[in-house]
Amino acid sequence: MPEIVDALTLHYRKWVAEHSGEKIYAYVIYPVPLIAAIGMSVLTEQGLKQVAWEYKTKHGYEQSLEQLAIDLRWSVADTPYCGDYLEIFDSVNERLEGMLSYVDSLEINDPAFDTHYETLESTLVRALNYFRLEVLGGATRPILYVDFGDMSDEDRLRFIKLCNTPEMVNWYLATNKKAS
């Protein structure tokens, strides 16, 4: 876990230094399937407006900018800051990729597969919670969580609950409800 927290810290500090005028509302670990590698997705109000504008003007979406922003708010892949500074995670990702041979040796219904996967998920959650405490000084904002991109709202909410205060969970629920 220390290696993940170190990478999160370096990424966050570099990102904030280069985007100091942006307001982050979510800082998200964005793993590939089987958690064979991780990257970050930074969701900001400014980035959200930029992407909504691009969808409207470049891609011809008919919804209003306001509705596009509501619909895109929790789409980690649709932020302009998805996957920034991936090189920071090279050593973490080398270790994660190194575990794939073990995972490949398991059957999908093998309890060891579930244990391995749950352990990796738990490690990411613990890293985010430690990051909040040590780097963010316990601040409740931004929302921190793990997002696999194509996961259900229920799974996303599970991760959000594991990494955030009830007030932030309620804020997420309120903003996500608008999109429904």
N, C-alpha and C positions, 0 to 999 in steps of 0.2 A: 504493500500500500504506500509506503513512503515515496517510492518512485513515481507513482501516479499523482500523489499530492504535489510533489516537486514539479512535475510537468504541468499540472493544473495551475500552479502558482506562477510559473514562468510564462505560460500562455496568457493568463489573466493580466499579469502586469504588462506584458508586451502589448496586448490588445488595448488595454486602457490607455497606455502611453501614446499609442498611435491613433486612438479614436476618442480622445478626451472629451469631446463635445457631445458624445452619444450617451443616451440614457438606456442602460441595460435593464431589461425586465426579466430576462431568463438567461441562465448560463447552463448549458446542457452538454453532458457527455453523449456523444453520438457514435455508438459502436456499430460495427458491421455485424452481420449474422454470426452466431456462435462466439461473439466477443473475441474475434480473431485480431481485431485492431480497434482502436478508438481514435476519435477526433473530437473537436468541439464545435458547437453551434452557438453563436452569440445572437440573441434576439434583442433588438433595440427598437424603440419607437421610431427613430429616424429611418432605420433599415426597413421596417415594416411599411412606412409610408412610401419609401423608394420602390419597393417591390410591388406594392399595390398600384402605384403610378405606372410602372413598367407593364404590368399585366393589362392595365386599362389602355395605355397608349400604344404599346408595341405589339400586344397580342390580341387586342380588340375585345376584351371581356366587356360584357354589357352591364354588369353590376356597377353600382356607384363605387367611388373610391372608398367611402366609408364601409360599405358591405364587403368589398375585397379585403380591406384591412382586418375586419372582423373574421373573415373566413381564413385568412393567412396567418393570423396572430400566433398560432401554436404549430405552424408547419416549420419544423427545424431545417428542412432542406430548402425552403424558399426564402431564407434570410440571405442577404448578401455576405454574411459572415459565417457561412458554414464551411468548415474545413480549413479555416485560416491557420497558418503556422503549423501545419501537420508535422514538420520536421522536429518540432519540440517533443513529439510523442514517439520518435523513432525507437528509442531503447525500450520503452514500454511495449510498443507494438511488436518489436522483435521477440520479446518474451512471450507475448500473447500468441503470436504466430507459431512460436516454438511448441506451444501446447497443442497445436492442431493434430499432430501425429498421434498423440494420446487420444484426443477426441475421435479421430478417424478410426481408431482401433475399437471403439465402443459401438455397441448396437444402440439404436435410438431408444429402445425400451429397457436398456440396462440402467439400473438405479445409479450406477456410477456416473452416467452421462448427466442425469438430473443434478446430482450432487456437485459435479464439476461446474455446470452452468450456474446453479444457484450460488455457489461460492464466488464465482466471478461477478455476478450481479451484486451480491452483498459487498464485495470488495469495492466496487464502484460507488455504491451508496455510502459506505463508510468513508471513502476518500472525499466525497463531496461534503459530507457532514464535518469532517475534520478541516477541510478547506474553509468552510463557512466559519468555523470557530477560530482557526489560526490566521487565516488571510483576511477574511472579511470582518474579523473581530466580533463574530456572533450576530452581525446585522441580519435582519430578516429578508432584506432585498439584496440581490435579485432572487427570483425563484431558481432553485437548483434541482436538477433531476437527470435521469438517464432516459433517453428516447431512441428507440430503434427505427423511427421514421414511419414504418407501416404498422405500428402497433395500435391496438384499440384504445379508445378514450379511457376505458376502464384500467388497462395496464399503465397508461400514462399517469392516471390519477394515483395509482398505487405507488409509483415512484415519487410523485410529487408529495404524497403524504409522508413518505419515508425521509424526505430531505427538507421539509419546510414546516413552518408554524401553521396552526389551524387557520389563522387569519390569512396567510398567503394561499393556503389551499382554497379558502372561500373566495379569494380574489380570482384565482384560476377558474374555479367553478362558475363564477359570475361572468367572466369574460368568455369562457367556452360556451356557456349557455346561449349567449347572443348569436353564436355561429350556427346553432341548431335550427 
